[in-house]
Amino acid sequence: MMPSFVCGPISSTATLPSMASTSLALSAVDLGTKLSTLAPTSSMGLIVRGGAAAGDAVMNNYYGDALGYFGGLRVPATFLAGSSLAAIFTLKHKASNLSSNKEESDLSRIEKRVLKFYHLMSVSAFALSLNTIATCTIAYTAVLHGRFDPFAETAYLFMKREFLYEFTMVRWSFLSSVFCFLGMLASRLLIEFELLKPTGDVKSSRPDVARLVVFSIGALVTSLLSYVNQNLWCWESLIGMTITIGQVSLLLKIPESSFDKTFSNIFFISHKFTCEDGAKASLL
């Protein structure tokens, strides 16, 4: 009986290493399965955090984030471009009255100002949203080219380091197109429903509805503008971002004295002055 008693524990102890190795292998398989369900950036962050010391900067691969940003922003920009393009060719019968005399025109002076502002905002919204789509497409191809370092502490720092012009231009163009679209929408409501028509009836509700439209869209615009200015991170406001856009554009294009880039700078500057003159003319 002694040999059988001794052999029992020895044989069971001999199987412990094999059982331990089997459980470790199963744990490794489960860990690999869980990591495979995560995004590449998330799994890389988990692996680096496990081996990094306290206080060390965590470097993640943000290649997929760059593709997602430039690819995803084209969808709302396409919506704005399509809506703005359709809005440019509307109200043609009212636009023909802009050059008419005051006696011959059916529009009041304030209606003419709002109509000019409407066309200025619709053209600006279309141009800015189309610029967003084109820049996103070109930047998407540049990311696919892959000649950059994809590792950084955050995706924001990575985009600022590797794609400063594309990242800043896309953000600025899209945000500006949104505000132009809202201005176009408010103008369209005032003109289409004839809320600015002078009425002899004191009890008319048109002035109240016109004020409601202006205050509602104005509240939305100011709220969005305040939120945007608080989350630009590297700029105090959209004005500073606009200045950076001009500086980066000139630094990228002037040293390369090519024919197309030189004329691109000329048209870009001319567009800025034309928009300012158009905004002033709409108020006259």
VOMARVO-699335 format. One line per field, with one value per residue: residue number from 1; residue in three letters; x, y, z of N, C-alpha, C in turn. Coordinates in nm, 2 decimals, decimal comma, padded with zeros to 4 digits. Example, Ala and Ser with C-alpha at 12.3 -4.5 7.8 and 13.67 -1.06 7.14 Angstrom:
num	c(1|2)
residu	c(ALA|SER)
n.u	c(01,32|01,28)
n.v	c(-00,57|-00,22)
n.w	c(00,78|00,71)
ca.u	c(01,23|01,37)
ca.v	c(-00,45|-00,11)
ca.w	c(00,78|00,71)
c.u	c(01,32|01,29)
c.v	c(-00,33|00,00)
c.w	c(00,78|00,79)
END
This chain:
num	c(1|2|3|4|5|6|7|8|9|10|11|12|13|14|15|16|17|18|19|20|21|22|23|24|25|26|27|28|29|30|31|32|33|34|35|36|37|38|39|40|41|42|43|44|45|46|47|48|49|50|51|52|53|54|55|56|57|58|59|60|61|62|63|64|65|66|67|68|69|70|71|72|73|74|75|76|77|78|79|80|81|82|83|84|85|86|87|88|89|90|91|92|93|94|95|96|97|98|99|100|101|102|103|104|105|106|107|108|109|110|111|112|113|114|115|116|117|118|119|120|121|122|123|124|125|126|127|128|129|130|131|132|133|134|135|136|137|138|139|140|141|142|143|144|145|146|147|148|149|150|151|152|153|154|155|156|157|158|159|160|161|162|163|164|165|166|167|168|169|170|171|172|173|174|175|176|177|178|179|180|181|182|183|184|185|186|187|188|189|190|191|192|193|194|195|196|197|198|199|200|201|202|203|204|205|206|207|208|209|210|211|212|213|214|215|216|217|218|219|220|221|222|223|224|225|226|227|228|229|230|231|232|233|234|235|236|237|238|239|240|241|242|243|244|245|246|247|248|249|250|251|252|253|254|255|256|257|258|259|260|261|262|263|264|265|266|267|268|269|270|271|272|273|274|275|276|277|278|279|280|281|282|283|284)
residu	c(MET|MET|PRO|SER|PHE|VAL|CYS|GLY|PRO|ILE|SER|SER|THR|ALA|THR|LEU|PRO|SER|MET|ALA|SER|THR|SER|LEU|ALA|LEU|SER|ALA|VAL|ASP|LEU|GLY|THR|LYS|LEU|SER|THR|LEU|ALA|PRO|THR|SER|SER|MET|GLY|LEU|ILE|VAL|ARG|GLY|GLY|ALA|ALA|ALA|GLY|ASP|ALA|VAL|MET|ASN|ASN|TYR|TYR|GLY|ASP|ALA|LEU|GLY|TYR|PHE|GLY|GLY|LEU|ARG|VAL|PRO|ALA|THR|PHE|LEU|ALA|GLY|SER|SER|LEU|ALA|ALA|ILE|PHE|THR|LEU|LYS|HIS|LYS|ALA|SER|ASN|LEU|SER|SER|ASN|LYS|GLU|GLU|SER|ASP|LEU|SER|ARG|ILE|GLU|LYS|ARG|VAL|LEU|LYS|PHE|TYR|HIS|LEU|MET|SER|VAL|SER|ALA|PHE|ALA|LEU|SER|LEU|ASN|THR|ILE|ALA|THR|CYS|THR|ILE|ALA|TYR|THR|ALA|VAL|LEU|HIS|GLY|ARG|PHE|ASP|PRO|PHE|ALA|GLU|THR|ALA|TYR|LEU|PHE|MET|LYS|ARG|GLU|PHE|LEU|TYR|GLU|PHE|THR|MET|VAL|ARG|TRP|SER|PHE|LEU|SER|SER|VAL|PHE|CYS|PHE|LEU|GLY|MET|LEU|ALA|SER|ARG|LEU|LEU|ILE|GLU|PHE|GLU|LEU|LEU|LYS|PRO|THR|GLY|ASP|VAL|LYS|SER|SER|ARG|PRO|ASP|VAL|ALA|ARG|LEU|VAL|VAL|PHE|SER|ILE|GLY|ALA|LEU|VAL|THR|SER|LEU|LEU|SER|TYR|VAL|ASN|GLN|ASN|LEU|TRP|CYS|TRP|GLU|SER|LEU|ILE|GLY|MET|THR|ILE|THR|ILE|GLY|GLN|VAL|SER|LEU|LEU|LEU|LYS|ILE|PRO|GLU|SER|SER|PHE|ASP|LYS|THR|PHE|SER|ASN|ILE|PHE|PHE|ILE|SER|HIS|LYS|PHE|THR|CYS|GLU|ASP|GLY|ALA|LYS|ALA|SER|LEU|LEU)
n.u	c(00,08|00,21|00,37|00,18|00,05|00,26|00,31|00,08|00,06|00,30|00,26|00,04|00,15|00,34|00,19|00,12|00,29|00,23|-00,05|-00,04|00,10|-00,09|-00,31|-00,20|-00,15|-00,42|-00,51|-00,35|-00,45|-00,72|-00,66|-00,54|-00,77|-00,94|-00,79|-00,79|-01,04|-01,04|-00,97|-00,67|-00,53|-00,63|-00,55|-00,27|-00,23|-00,30|-00,10|00,13|00,09|00,10|00,37|00,50|00,66|00,56|00,46|00,58|00,55|00,29|00,30|00,11|-00,02|-00,16|-00,25|-00,48|-00,67|-00,63|-00,70|-00,97|-01,06|-01,02|-01,17|-01,43|-01,52|-01,59|-01,85|-02,06|-01,97|-02,02|-02,30|-02,35|-02,24|-02,40|-02,66|-02,60|-02,53|-02,77|-02,91|-02,80|-02,90|-03,16|-03,44|-03,42|-03,59|-03,64|-03,38|-03,35|-03,46|-03,28|-03,12|-03,30|-03,49|-03,60|-03,87|-03,96|-03,90|-04,02|-03,92|-03,83|-03,60|-03,46|-03,51|-03,37|-03,11|-03,10|-03,13|-02,90|-02,72|-02,80|-02,73|-02,45|-02,38|-02,46|-02,30|-02,05|-02,07|-02,09|-01,84|-01,66|-01,73|-01,69|-01,42|-01,34|-01,41|-01,24|-00,98|-00,99|-01,00|-00,75|-00,58|-00,64|-00,53|-00,27|-00,22|-00,25|-00,03|00,18|00,43|00,54|00,57|00,37|00,33|00,24|00,16|-00,11|-00,39|-00,45|-00,21|-00,06|-00,18|-00,14|00,13|00,21|00,03|-00,03|-00,12|-00,34|-00,50|-00,57|-00,68|-00,90|-01,06|-01,11|-01,24|-01,47|-01,60|-01,65|-01,81|-02,04|-02,14|-02,18|-02,38|-02,59|-02,64|-02,73|-02,96|-03,12|-03,16|-03,30|-03,54|-03,65|-03,69|-03,83|-04,07|-04,17|-04,13|-04,03|-04,18|-04,33|-04,61|-04,94|-05,10|-05,14|-05,16|-05,03|-04,86|-04,61|-04,37|-04,31|-04,27|-04,05|-03,86|-03,85|-03,73|-03,48|-03,37|-03,37|-03,20|-02,98|-02,92|-02,85|-02,62|-02,44|-02,41|-02,29|-02,06|-01,94|-01,89|-01,72|-01,50|-01,41|-01,30|-01,10|-00,84|-00,56|-00,58|-00,72|-00,96|-01,17|-01,08|-00,80|-00,74|-00,79|-00,60|-00,37|-00,42|-00,38|-00,11|00,02|-00,06|00,07|00,33|00,36|00,32|00,44|00,73|00,75|00,77|00,57|00,34|00,06|00,04|00,11|-00,10|-00,30|-00,26|-00,31|-00,58|-00,69|-00,63|-00,77|-01,03|-01,08|-01,08|-01,29|-01,51|-01,52|-01,59|-01,83|-01,98|-01,99|-02,13|-02,38|-02,49|-02,54)
n.v	c(-00,12|00,12|00,19|00,26|00,47|00,66|00,70|00,82|01,10|01,19|01,16|01,33|01,58|01,60|01,67|01,94|02,15|02,12|02,18|02,45|02,57|02,53|02,68|02,94|02,97|02,97|03,20|03,39|03,36|03,45|03,72|03,81|03,79|03,98|04,21|04,22|04,30|04,57|04,90|04,98|05,20|05,20|04,95|04,97|05,18|05,05|04,85|05,00|05,15|04,96|04,89|05,13|05,36|05,55|05,88|05,89|05,99|05,88|05,74|05,71|05,54|05,73|05,70|05,59|05,76|06,00|05,94|05,88|06,13|06,32|06,18|06,16|06,42|06,51|06,44|06,60|06,84|06,80|06,80|07,07|07,19|07,10|07,21|07,48|07,53|07,49|07,70|07,92|07,97|08,04|08,26|08,43|08,60|08,80|08,90|09,03|09,27|09,42|09,60|09,78|10,09|10,27|10,34|10,16|09,91|09,62|09,57|09,67|09,90|09,77|09,51|09,47|09,49|09,27|09,07|09,10|09,03|08,76|08,63|08,67|08,52|08,27|08,21|08,22|08,02|07,79|07,80|07,77|07,53|07,36|07,39|07,27|07,00|06,94|06,98|06,79|06,56|06,56|06,57|06,32|06,14|06,21|06,11|05,84|05,80|05,80|05,90|06,00|06,04|05,85|05,85|06,00|06,20|06,29|06,28|06,53|06,68|06,54|06,59|06,86|06,87|06,71|06,77|07,05|07,27|07,14|07,05|07,28|07,44|07,29|07,28|07,55|07,63|07,46|07,54|07,81|07,79|07,68|07,89|08,08|07,95|07,95|08,22|08,26|08,11|08,24|08,49|08,39|08,30|08,55|08,68|08,51|08,46|08,71|08,88|09,12|09,31|09,62|09,71|09,85|09,78|09,80|09,59|09,38|09,07|09,03|09,19|09,08|08,81|08,83|08,94|08,72|08,52|08,64|08,67|08,40|08,26|08,42|08,37|08,10|08,12|08,28|08,12|07,89|08,01|08,10|07,86|07,73|07,91|07,86|07,61|07,59|07,57|07,62|07,87|08,20|08,28|08,26|08,46|08,48|08,22|08,26|08,44|08,28|08,09|08,25|08,31|08,06|07,97|08,16|08,11|07,85|07,87|08,09|08,06|07,86|07,93|07,88|07,87|07,82|07,83|08,09|08,24|08,13|08,25|08,51|08,51|08,42|08,63|08,84|08,74|08,77|09,05|09,11|08,98|09,13|09,39|09,32|09,26|09,51|09,65|09,53|09,64|09,89)
n.w	c(00,00|00,06|-00,16|-00,35|-00,22|-00,21|-00,48|-00,57|-00,48|-00,59|-00,87|-00,91|-00,84|-01,04|-01,25|-01,21|-01,33|-01,60|-01,60|-01,51|-01,72|-01,92|-01,83|-01,83|-02,11|-02,20|-02,08|-02,21|-02,47|-02,43|-02,36|-02,59|-02,76|-02,65|-02,69|-02,96|-03,02|-02,96|-03,08|-03,28|-03,17|-02,91|-02,80|-02,83|-02,65|-02,41|-02,39|-02,38|-02,15|-01,95|-01,94|-01,88|-01,68|-01,38|-01,45|-01,70|-02,04|-02,24|-02,55|-02,83|-03,12|-03,37|-03,63|-03,74|-03,62|-03,75|-04,02|-03,97|-03,88|-04,10|-04,30|-04,18|-04,15|-04,40|-04,45|-04,31|-04,42|-04,69|-04,69|-04,62|-04,84|-05,05|-04,97|-04,96|-05,23|-05,37|-05,25|-05,36|-05,61|-05,57|-05,51|-05,73|-05,87|-05,68|-05,65|-05,89|-05,85|-05,71|-05,85|-05,94|-05,93|-05,64|-05,66|-05,85|-05,76|-05,57|-05,33|-05,00|-04,84|-04,63|-04,69|-04,92|-04,82|-04,66|-04,85|-05,01|-04,81|-04,77|-05,02|-05,01|-04,78|-04,87|-05,09|-04,96|-04,77|-04,94|-05,08|-04,86|-04,75|-04,96|-04,99|-04,75|-04,81|-05,02|-04,91|-04,70|-04,85|-04,99|-04,77|-04,66|-04,85|-04,81|-04,56|-04,60|-04,75|-04,57|-04,48|-04,22|-03,86|-03,67|-03,39|-03,09|-02,80|-02,77|-03,00|-03,09|-03,06|-03,24|-03,49|-03,51|-03,53|-03,75|-03,96|-03,98|-04,15|-04,30|-04,09|-03,95|-04,15|-04,23|-04,00|-03,96|-04,20|-04,20|-03,96|-04,01|-04,24|-04,13|-03,96|-04,16|-04,30|-04,11|-04,09|-04,36|-04,35|-04,16|-04,30|-04,53|-04,42|-04,33|-04,57|-04,74|-04,62|-04,60|-04,38|-04,34|-04,46|-04,49|-04,30|-04,27|-04,07|-03,73|-03,55|-03,67|-03,69|-03,80|-03,74|-03,48|-03,53|-03,70|-03,53|-03,35|-03,52|-03,57|-03,31|-03,23|-03,41|-03,37|-03,10|-03,12|-03,28|-03,13|-02,91|-03,01|-03,11|-02,88|-02,75|-02,94|-02,93|-02,68|-02,69|-02,88|-02,80|-02,89|-02,98|-02,90|-03,01|-03,31|-03,47|-03,41|-03,51|-03,78|-03,85|-03,82|-04,02|-04,25|-04,22|-04,22|-04,47|-04,64|-04,57|-04,67|-04,94|-05,07|-05,08|-05,27|-05,58|-05,78|-06,06|-06,02|-05,74|-05,68|-05,80|-05,65|-05,40|-05,46|-05,54|-05,30|-05,12|-05,25|-05,23|-04,96|-04,93|-05,10|-04,97|-04,74|-04,84|-04,96|-04,73|-04,61|-04,81|-04,80|-04,58|-04,64)
ca.u	c(00,00|00,29|00,41|00,06|00,03|00,36|00,30|-00,03|00,10|00,40|00,20|-00,04|00,24|00,40|00,10|00,10|00,35|00,15|-00,17|-00,01|00,13|-00,21|-00,39|-00,13|-00,18|-00,56|-00,51|-00,29|-00,55|-00,82|-00,61|-00,53|-00,90|-00,99|-00,72|-00,82|-01,17|-01,02|-00,90|-00,53|-00,48|-00,66|-00,47|-00,14|-00,23|-00,30|00,03|00,23|00,06|00,14|00,51|00,55|00,68|00,48|00,51|00,63|00,46|00,24|00,30|00,02|-00,02|-00,28|-00,27|-00,63|-00,75|-00,61|-00,79|-01,11|-01,10|-01,04|-01,27|-01,56|-01,56|-01,64|-01,99|-02,13|-01,93|-02,09|-02,44|-02,35|-02,21|-02,52|-02,76|-02,56|-02,53|-02,91|-02,96|-02,74|-02,98|-03,30|-03,47|-03,37|-03,69|-03,62|-03,25|-03,35|-03,51|-03,18|-03,07|-03,41|-03,51|-03,68|-04,01|-03,99|-03,88|-04,11|-03,85|-03,80|-03,45|-03,41|-03,52|-03,25|-02,99|-03,10|-03,12|-02,76|-02,65|-02,83|-02,64|-02,31|-02,36|-02,48|-02,18|-01,94|-02,09|-02,06|-01,70|-01,59|-01,76|-01,62|-01,28|-01,33|-01,42|-01,12|-00,87|-01,00|-00,96|-00,61|-00,51|-00,66|-00,44|-00,14|-00,21|-00,23|00,11|00,25|00,57|00,54|00,58|00,23|00,33|00,23|00,09|-00,25|-00,42|-00,45|-00,07|-00,01|-00,23|-00,07|00,27|00,23|-00,06|-00,07|-00,20|-00,46|-00,58|-00,62|-00,77|-01,03|-01,14|-01,16|-01,33|-01,60|-01,67|-01,69|-01,92|-02,16|-02,19|-02,24|-02,51|-02,69|-02,68|-02,81|-03,09|-03,20|-03,20|-03,40|-03,67|-03,70|-03,73|-03,93|-04,20|-04,20|-04,14|-03,98|-04,26|-04,40|-04,76|-05,01|-05,18|-05,06|-05,18|-04,97|-04,76|-04,49|-04,25|-04,28|-04,21|-03,92|-03,77|-03,83|-03,63|-03,35|-03,32|-03,35|-03,08|-02,87|-02,88|-02,77|-02,49|-02,35|-02,38|-02,19|-01,94|-01,87|-01,84|-01,60|-01,38|-01,36|-01,24|-01,00|-00,72|-00,44|-00,62|-00,82|-01,09|-01,16|-01,00|-00,66|-00,72|-00,79|-00,46|-00,28|-00,45|-00,31|00,04|00,06|-00,08|00,17|00,46|00,37|00,30|00,52|00,86|00,74|00,72|00,50|00,24|-00,07|00,03|00,11|-00,23|-00,38|-00,25|-00,38|-00,73|-00,72|-00,64|-00,88|-01,16|-01,10|-01,12|-01,43|-01,61|-01,54|-01,66|-01,97|-02,05|-02,02|-02,23|-02,51|-02,54|-02,57)
ca.v	c(00,00|00,24|00,25|00,33|00,60|00,76|00,73|00,91|01,24|01,23|01,17|01,45|01,69|01,61|01,73|02,08|02,24|02,12|02,25|02,59|02,62|02,53|02,80|03,06|02,97|03,01|03,35|03,47|03,36|03,54|03,86|03,84|03,80|04,10|04,32|04,23|04,37|04,71|04,97|04,97|05,30|05,17|04,84|05,02|05,25|04,95|04,78|05,10|05,19|04,85|04,89|05,26|05,41|05,66|06,01|05,89|06,03|05,77|05,76|05,62|05,55|05,80|05,69|05,57|05,88|06,10|05,89|05,90|06,28|06,38|06,11|06,18|06,56|06,53|06,41|06,72|06,94|06,78|06,84|07,21|07,24|07,08|07,30|07,62|07,54|07,51|07,83|08,03|07,99|08,07|08,41|08,51|08,70|08,91|08,95|09,12|09,40|09,50|09,71|09,87|10,21|10,25|10,34|10,04|09,78|09,58|09,54|09,78|09,91|09,67|09,38|09,47|09,47|09,13|08,99|09,10|08,95|08,62|08,58|08,67|08,41|08,14|08,18|08,20|07,88|07,69|07,80|07,72|07,38|07,29|07,39|07,16|06,87|06,92|06,97|06,66|06,45|06,57|06,53|06,18|06,08|06,23|06,02|05,71|05,80|05,75|05,95|06,08|05,97|05,85|05,84|06,13|06,19|06,30|06,30|06,68|06,72|06,47|06,66|06,99|06,85|06,66|06,82|07,18|07,34|07,07|07,04|07,41|07,49|07,21|07,32|07,69|07,63|07,40|07,62|07,93|07,76|07,66|08,02|08,14|07,88|07,99|08,35|08,24|08,05|08,35|08,58|08,33|08,30|08,68|08,72|08,41|08,47|08,85|08,93|09,26|09,40|09,72|09,69|09,96|09,73|09,80|09,46|09,28|08,99|09,02|09,23|08,99|08,69|08,87|08,94|08,58|08,46|08,70|08,63|08,26|08,23|08,49|08,30|07,98|08,16|08,33|08,01|07,81|08,08|08,10|07,72|07,71|07,99|07,80|07,48|07,60|07,52|07,69|08,01|08,26|08,30|08,23|08,56|08,43|08,11|08,31|08,50|08,16|08,04|08,34|08,30|07,93|07,97|08,23|08,04|07,73|07,89|08,20|08,01|07,78|08,03|07,81|07,95|07,80|07,87|08,24|08,29|08,09|08,35|08,64|08,49|08,41|08,77|08,91|08,69|08,83|09,19|09,11|08,95|09,25|09,49|09,28|09,27|09,65|09,69|09,48|09,72|10,03)
ca.w	c(00,00|00,07|-00,29|-00,42|-00,15|-00,25|-00,62|-00,59|-00,47|-00,69|-01,00|-00,91|-00,84|-01,17|-01,35|-01,19|-01,43|-01,73|-01,58|-01,50|-01,85|-02,00|-01,79|-01,89|-02,25|-02,22|-02,04|-02,32|-02,58|-02,39|-02,37|-02,74|-02,82|-02,60|-02,75|-03,10|-03,04|-02,94|-03,19|-03,27|-03,08|-02,77|-02,76|-02,81|-02,53|-02,30|-02,38|-02,33|-02,01|-01,87|-01,92|-01,86|-01,54|-01,34|-01,49|-01,83|-02,14|-02,32|-02,69|-02,90|-03,27|-03,41|-03,77|-03,76|-03,58|-03,86|-04,12|-03,93|-03,87|-04,24|-04,37|-04,13|-04,16|-04,53|-04,46|-04,29|-04,52|-04,82|-04,67|-04,62|-04,97|-05,13|-04,94|-05,00|-05,37|-05,40|-05,21|-05,44|-05,73|-05,54|-05,49|-05,85|-05,90|-05,59|-05,68|-06,00|-05,80|-05,64|-05,93|-05,97|-05,85|-05,52|-05,70|-05,94|-05,69|-05,47|-05,20|-04,92|-04,83|-04,54|-04,76|-05,02|-04,74|-04,61|-04,97|-05,04|-04,71|-04,80|-05,13|-04,97|-04,69|-04,94|-05,17|-04,87|-04,71|-05,04|-05,10|-04,75|-04,73|-05,07|-04,95|-04,65|-04,87|-05,10|-04,82|-04,63|-04,95|-05,01|-04,65|-04,64|-04,93|-04,75|-04,44|-04,66|-04,80|-04,45|-04,46|-04,10|-03,74|-03,62|-03,25|-03,01|-02,67|-02,80|-03,14|-03,13|-03,08|-03,36|-03,60|-03,51|-03,56|-03,88|-04,06|-03,93|-04,25|-04,33|-03,97|-03,92|-04,26|-04,23|-03,88|-03,98|-04,31|-04,16|-03,86|-04,08|-04,33|-04,04|-03,93|-04,28|-04,33|-04,02|-04,14|-04,48|-04,31|-04,10|-04,41|-04,61|-04,34|-04,33|-04,71|-04,80|-04,55|-04,61|-04,25|-04,33|-04,54|-04,41|-04,30|-04,21|-03,96|-03,61|-03,49|-03,75|-03,61|-03,88|-03,67|-03,37|-03,59|-03,75|-03,41|-03,30|-03,60|-03,55|-03,18|-03,22|-03,48|-03,31|-02,98|-03,16|-03,34|-03,02|-02,82|-03,08|-03,12|-02,75|-02,73|-03,03|-02,88|-02,55|-02,72|-02,98|-02,73|-02,93|-03,01|-02,81|-03,08|-03,45|-03,53|-03,41|-03,60|-03,91|-03,87|-03,83|-04,15|-04,34|-04,20|-04,27|-04,62|-04,71|-04,55|-04,75|-05,08|-05,13|-05,12|-05,39|-05,67|-05,89|-06,12|-05,96|-05,60|-05,67|-05,82|-05,54|-05,29|-05,51|-05,53|-05,16|-05,06|-05,32|-05,18|-04,83|-04,94|-05,16|-04,87|-04,65|-04,92|-04,97|-04,61|-04,59|-04,91|-04,76|-04,47|-04,69)
c.u	c(00,09|00,33|00,30|00,03|00,13|00,34|00,18|00,00|00,20|00,35|00,11|00,04|00,31|00,32|00,07|00,16|00,27|00,02|-00,15|00,02|00,00|-00,30|-00,33|-00,16|-00,32|-00,58|-00,46|-00,38|-00,66|-00,78|-00,59|-00,67|-00,96|-00,92|-00,75|-00,95|-01,15|-00,96|-00,75|-00,47|-00,51|-00,57|-00,32|-00,12|-00,22|-00,16|00,13|00,22|00,11|00,29|00,58|00,56|00,59|00,54|00,56|00,52|00,42|00,23|00,21|00,03|-00,16|-00,30|-00,42|-00,71|-00,74|-00,70|-00,94|-01,15|-01,12|-01,15|-01,41|-01,61|-01,61|-01,79|-02,07|-02,10|-02,00|-02,24|-02,45|-02,33|-02,33|-02,63|-02,73|-02,57|-02,67|-02,96|-02,91|-02,83|-03,13|-03,32|-03,42|-03,46|-03,68|-03,49|-03,25|-03,40|-03,40|-03,13|-03,18|-03,42|-03,60|-03,83|-04,05|-03,98|-03,99|-04,05|-03,82|-03,64|-03,39|-03,41|-03,41|-03,12|-02,98|-03,08|-02,97|-02,68|-02,68|-02,74|-02,50|-02,29|-02,37|-02,35|-02,06|-01,95|-02,05|-01,91|-01,62|-01,61|-01,69|-01,47|-01,25|-01,32|-01,29|-01,00|-00,87|-00,96|-00,81|-00,53|-00,53|-00,56|-00,30|-00,12|-00,19|-00,09|00,20|00,39|00,57|00,55|00,44|00,22|00,33|00,16|-00,06|-00,27|-00,42|-00,30|-00,01|-00,06|-00,17|00,07|00,29|00,15|-00,12|-00,16|-00,34|-00,56|-00,65|-00,71|-00,90|-01,12|-01,20|-01,26|-01,47|-01,67|-01,73|-01,81|-02,05|-02,22|-02,25|-02,37|-02,62|-02,73|-02,76|-02,95|-03,18|-03,25|-03,31|-03,53|-03,73|-03,75|-03,84|-04,07|-04,24|-04,22|-04,10|-04,06|-04,33|-04,55|-04,82|-05,09|-05,09|-05,06|-05,11|-04,87|-04,63|-04,37|-04,21|-04,22|-04,07|-03,82|-03,75|-03,73|-03,49|-03,29|-03,29|-03,22|-02,96|-02,82|-02,80|-02,63|-02,39|-02,32|-02,28|-02,06|-01,86|-01,81|-01,72|-01,48|-01,32|-01,28|-01,15|-00,86|-00,59|-00,46|-00,72|-00,96|-01,06|-01,08|-00,85|-00,63|-00,72|-00,66|-00,36|-00,30|-00,37|-00,16|00,08|00,04|00,03|00,31|00,47|00,37|00,40|00,66|00,86|00,68|00,67|00,38|00,10|-00,07|00,04|-00,03|-00,33|-00,38|-00,32|-00,53|-00,77|-00,73|-00,75|-01,02|-01,18|-01,15|-01,26|-01,53|-01,63|-01,62|-01,81|-02,05|-02,08|-02,13|-02,37|-02,57|-02,57|-02,70)
c.v	c(00,13|00,29|00,32|00,46|00,71|00,79|00,82|01,05|01,28|01,25|01,30|01,58|01,71|01,67|01,88|02,17|02,24|02,19|02,40|02,65|02,63|02,65|02,93|03,08|03,02|03,16|03,43|03,47|03,45|03,69|03,90|03,87|03,94|04,22|04,33|04,30|04,52|04,77|04,97|05,08|05,26|05,05|04,88|05,10|05,16|04,89|04,88|05,14|05,08|04,84|05,02|05,29|05,52|05,79|06,01|05,93|05,90|05,81|05,66|05,64|05,61|05,80|05,68|05,68|05,99|06,06|05,91|06,05|06,34|06,31|06,14|06,32|06,59|06,52|06,53|06,83|06,93|06,82|06,99|07,26|07,22|07,18|07,44|07,64|07,56|07,64|07,94|08,07|08,01|08,22|08,49|08,62|08,82|08,97|09,05|09,26|09,48|09,61|09,81|09,99|10,18|10,25|10,22|09,91|09,75|09,56|09,67|09,79|09,81|09,53|09,37|09,44|09,32|09,04|08,98|09,01|08,80|08,56|08,58|08,55|08,28|08,11|08,15|08,06|07,77|07,69|07,74|07,57|07,30|07,28|07,28|07,02|06,84|06,90|06,84|06,55|06,45|06,52|06,38|06,10|06,09|06,14|05,88|05,69|05,75|05,79|06,05|05,98|05,97|05,85|05,98|06,10|06,19|06,31|06,44|06,72|06,66|06,54|06,80|06,98|06,81|06,72|06,96|07,25|07,27|07,07|07,17|07,46|07,42|07,26|07,46|07,70|07,58|07,49|07,75|07,90|07,73|07,79|08,09|08,08|07,92|08,14|08,35|08,20|08,16|08,45|08,52|08,33|08,44|08,72|08,64|08,43|08,62|08,91|09,07|09,36|09,50|09,71|09,81|09,92|09,73|09,67|09,35|09,20|08,97|09,07|09,14|08,86|08,71|08,87|08,81|08,51|08,51|08,66|08,49|08,22|08,30|08,42|08,17|08,01|08,20|08,21|07,92|07,88|08,08|07,96|07,69|07,78|07,93|07,67|07,48|07,56|07,60|07,83|08,06|08,27|08,26|08,34|08,52|08,31|08,15|08,37|08,38|08,10|08,12|08,32|08,17|07,92|08,04|08,16|07,91|07,76|07,99|08,14|07,93|07,87|07,96|07,90|07,94|07,85|08,02|08,29|08,25|08,20|08,48|08,63|08,48|08,55|08,85|08,87|08,75|08,97|09,20|09,08|09,06|09,36|09,45|09,29|09,42|09,70|09,64|09,56|09,86|10,04)
c.w	c(00,00|-00,07|-00,36|-00,35|-00,19|-00,40|-00,65|-00,59|-00,57|-00,83|-01,02|-00,91|-00,97|-01,27|-01,33|-01,29|-01,56|-01,72|-01,57|-01,64|-01,94|-01,96|-01,83|-02,03|-02,28|-02,18|-02,15|-02,44|-02,55|-02,40|-02,51|-02,80|-02,78|-02,67|-02,90|-03,12|-03,02|-03,07|-03,17|-03,17|-02,94|-02,72|-02,74|-02,68|-02,40|-02,28|-02,33|-02,19|-01,91|-01,84|-01,89|-01,72|-01,51|-01,39|-01,63|-01,93|-02,22|-02,46|-02,76|-03,05|-03,31|-03,56|-03,81|-03,73|-03,69|-03,98|-04,09|-03,92|-04,01|-04,32|-04,32|-04,15|-04,30|-04,54|-04,43|-04,38|-04,65|-04,80|-04,68|-04,77|-05,06|-05,10|-04,98|-05,15|-05,42|-05,36|-05,29|-05,55|-05,70|-05,52|-05,61|-05,88|-05,81|-05,61|-05,80|-05,96|-05,73|-05,72|-05,97|-05,88|-05,74|-05,56|-05,78|-05,86|-05,59|-05,33|-05,13|-04,90|-04,74|-04,61|-04,86|-04,94|-04,70|-04,73|-05,01|-04,94|-04,73|-04,91|-05,09|-04,88|-04,77|-05,02|-05,08|-04,81|-04,81|-05,06|-04,98|-04,73|-04,84|-05,04|-04,84|-04,71|-04,95|-05,01|-04,74|-04,73|-04,97|-04,89|-04,62|-04,72|-04,87|-04,63|-04,50|-04,71|-04,69|-04,42|-04,34|-03,98|-03,68|-03,46|-03,18|-02,88|-02,69|-02,95|-03,18|-03,15|-03,21|-03,48|-03,62|-03,56|-03,70|-03,99|-04,01|-04,03|-04,27|-04,21|-03,94|-04,02|-04,26|-04,12|-03,91|-04,09|-04,27|-04,06|-03,93|-04,17|-04,25|-04,00|-04,05|-04,32|-04,24|-04,05|-04,27|-04,44|-04,25|-04,21|-04,50|-04,54|-04,35|-04,47|-04,76|-04,74|-04,54|-04,47|-04,23|-04,41|-04,45|-04,41|-04,22|-04,09|-03,83|-03,54|-03,56|-03,67|-03,68|-03,80|-03,55|-03,42|-03,64|-03,63|-03,35|-03,38|-03,58|-03,42|-03,16|-03,28|-03,42|-03,18|-03,01|-03,20|-03,22|-02,93|-02,88|-03,09|-02,99|-02,72|-02,81|-02,97|-02,76|-02,58|-02,84|-02,93|-02,77|-02,97|-02,92|-02,88|-03,23|-03,52|-03,53|-03,50|-03,74|-03,95|-03,89|-03,97|-04,26|-04,34|-04,25|-04,42|-04,69|-04,69|-04,64|-04,90|-05,14|-05,16|-05,24|-05,50|-05,80|-05,94|-06,05|-05,81|-05,59|-05,70|-05,71|-05,43|-05,34|-05,50|-05,39|-05,09|-05,12|-05,26|-05,04|-04,84|-05,00|-05,06|-04,77|-04,72|-04,93|-04,85|-04,58|-04,68|-04,87|-04,65|-04,52|-04,75)
END
